């Protein structure tokens, strides 16, 4: 496991899986949720900047990093239940929550389903659970941007792609503005996916989304539900996979949301612009 000065590691048993949490600092708890293809290490630049004011907790989602890769449990509502179980195991009633990519979706589902547990929420470069069918003029770009998900969800090809450092390097180069800052974690990410069980976990993450969750969300699975948690939406503008058109209508579904667009930043704000992100988090989470 990579080492970050001052970080302590703990494992908790939640819903039939042993889940890993890295901890640094003291103060009000802040839980960090990563996305694909990463794990807790993606927060390595951000955690030390905020550890003087907050208890920073970086969780590995089921199947990622050093959390157990189980046979199932990768629906996003199930992953949100994992997060609630981790909070219970750590004795935390309410938390400030930061989620990137899939971590943002999982965090949003926790807010929607258990809003009493989340004091403030910061999603970064992610989508939401109230999608609308793409407009015809945006359809080619959106289909192209999501085509990688079909690959990752596919049998055989998906696990091989996830475990390939060359593929991951290409992804990081494509969707990050400061790719060198992201690529120095490449070996840490690729090494974990070398285990077949973890590569299959990624396949299930995307397979459940494309075959079950996305169709249900488009049919209005969360129609009538609202994001009531005070929310700061951070988004790196140079992300070709997720553009503002994906989330700009979140204001219709949220009671209290601010949107901050980050220039000179791609898909990975916490690694590409850690100082800027830390500034936003420090003021918003302390409010």
N, C-alpha and C positions, 0 to 999 in steps of 0.2 A: 504494500500500500504506500502511495506517495506520502511524504511527511511535510507538514506545514507547521512552523514553529508555534508552539502553544496549543495546538489542536489536540483534543482528547476524543477518543473513539469509543462508542458504545453500541451494543446490539440489543435489540428488544424483540420479543416474540409477539407478533400481531397476525391474527387471522391465518394461522398455519404457516407463517413464514418468519424467518429470522431477518430483521431489517436493520440496516446500518445507519448511524447518525454520527456526523463529525461536529464537534462543539468547540467554540472559541469565544472568549469574552464573558462579560457579566452585565446584567441589567435586564430590561424587559426582553422577553424571548422573541426572536425573529426566526421563522422557519423558511429555509430556502429549498425550492423544488426545481430540479434540473429538467432538461428535455433530452431528446435524442440528438446525437449519439453519445451523450456525456454521462457524468455522475458527479458526486460531490466536489470533485477537483475543479470543476468549471467555476467555482466560487472562490478560488484560491487568491485572486487579486482583490476581491471585494471584502471578504471576511475580516482581514486585518484592519481595513480602513474604518470599520464600524464596531469592532470588538471593544473599543473603549467606552461605548455608549449602550451596546446591546449584547445580549446573549445570543450569539449567532449559531444556528443549528442547521446544518446542511444534510438533508436526508437523501439516501439513495432509494429511488423508487424500486419496487419489486422487480427483480430480474436484472437490475442495473448495478454497476459498481460492486459493492460488497454485500448487497442485500441478496437474499436467497432467490434463485430462479425456480419458481414452482411451475407445475404443469399448466395451471390456469390462473385466473385472477387479474387479467390485464384490461378488462373494461375500465373506462375512465372513472365510472362511479365506484368501482371496486378499489381502484387506486386511491380515490378520495377517502374511502373507508379506512384504507391503510394509514393515511395521514392522521385521521382522527384517532386511530388506535395507537399510533406513535405518541401523539399528544397525551393520551391517557397514561401510557406507560411511563412517560416522563413527568407526569403529575402537573401538566399544563392545562389550565381551563380555557384560557384565551391567548391568542397568539397574533402577532403581526406576520403576514404571509407574503412571500415573494416567489413568483413562479415564472420560469422561462420556458417557451415552447410548450411541450406537453405538460410541463409543470404548471404553466399558466392555466391550462384547461382543467387540470386536476384541482388546482387551487380554487378556480371559479366554481366547480361543482361542490367543493366543501363549503364555500360561501353561500351558495344557493340552497344547499341541503341542511347546513348546520351553521347558519350565519351568526349564531350566538357565540361561536368559538373563535371567530376571526374579528379582530379589532380593526385592522386596516389591511388592504390588499394591494399588491403591486404586481400586475402581470407585465411581461416583457416579450415582445415579438411572438405573439401567439394569436389565436383566434378565440371565438366565443361559441356558446352553445345555442345561439339563436341564428343560425346561418339562413341566408335567403338564396334561392336559386340564382346562379350567375346570370348577369345580363349578357345578351348576345354579343355586344361589342367587347365585353371583357372575357368571354368564354375561352377563346384560344389561349390567352395568357394564363388564365387560372387553371385550365386543364394541363397546360405545360408545366406550370409551377408545382402541380400536385402529382405529376406522373411518377416521380421518384417513390411516392407512397405505394403505388401499385407494385413496383419492383420489390420494395422491402416486405410487402405483404405476401409475396409469392413463395410457394414452396421451393426448396432447393436454392433458387437464385437469391431470394431475400436473405437467408442466413449467410450465404457466401459473401454477398455484398457488404453486409454489416460487419463481418469479421475481416474485411480486407483493408489494411492501412492505406493502400493506394486509392481505394474508393473514398474512404473518409477524408483523405487529403484533398481529393478533388472537390468533395462537398464543401469543406472548409474554405477552400480557395474561391469557390463560386459564390458563396453567400455571405462572406465576411469582407469588410473593407480593410481591416487590419489583420490579415490572415496569419501573419507571423505570431501575433499575440495569442491566437487561438491554437495554432499548430504546435506550440510547445507543450500542449497537453495531449497531442495525438497518440503517442505511444501508450499513455495511460488508458486511453479510451479503447483503442484497438485491442490491447492485451486482454481486457476483460471479455470482449466479445469473441475471443478465440474459443471459449468454452461453448460447445454446441447448445447447451441449455439456455445460455444467455442470448445467443443469436436467434434461437427460436422464440425467446421472450419478445424480442423486437418484432419478429414476424407477427406474433399474436397481437401486439400493441397496435400495429397498423391494420391487420386483418379485421379485428373487431371493429375498428373505426370505420373502415370502408364498407363492410358488409352489414353492420348492425347499427352502429351509433350515428354515423352521418345521415343515413336514410331516416332514422327516427327523429333526429334533430330537425331535418328539413320538413318532416311532417308535423313538427310542432311539439316535440316531446316536452319542452320546457316553456311552452306557451302559457302565459299566466303567472309564471314564476319570475322573480326579479332579483337583480343583484343589489342588495340593500347595503352591503358593506362599503364604507368610504374607500374609493379606489383611485389610484394613480396609475394610469396606463402609459408605460414607457415603450417607445418603439424606435429602433434604428432604421432610418429612412432608406438606407442603401441595401435593404434586404430584398432580393428579387423574388423570394418564395412567398413572403407575406408582405403585402402592401397595405397601406391605410384603408383601401376599399374593403378589406376583409373585416375590419373591426370598427369602422367609423360610425356604424349605426348602433354601437353599444350604448350610446347616450339614450336611445329609446328604451332600453331594458334596464338601465341602472339609475338608482336614485341620486347618487353622488359620485360622479366620475370626472377626473381631470385627465386630459390627454397631452402628453409631452412628446414631441417628435425630436429625435436626436440626429443631428447632422454628422456627417463623416463617421457613420456607424452602420454596420451591417446587422446580421442576425444575432450576434452574440454581444449585447451591450456590456455585460458584466466583465467580459474579457477585453473588449475593444476600447471601451471608455469607462474603466472602473472608477476613476475620480469623479466624472460627471454623474454616473449612476449613484455613487455613494453620497454625493451632495443632495441629489433629489431624495434619496431614501432617508437621509439624516433629518431633513426638515419635515418630510411627510410623516414618517413613522413616529417621530417624537411629538407630533401635534396632539 
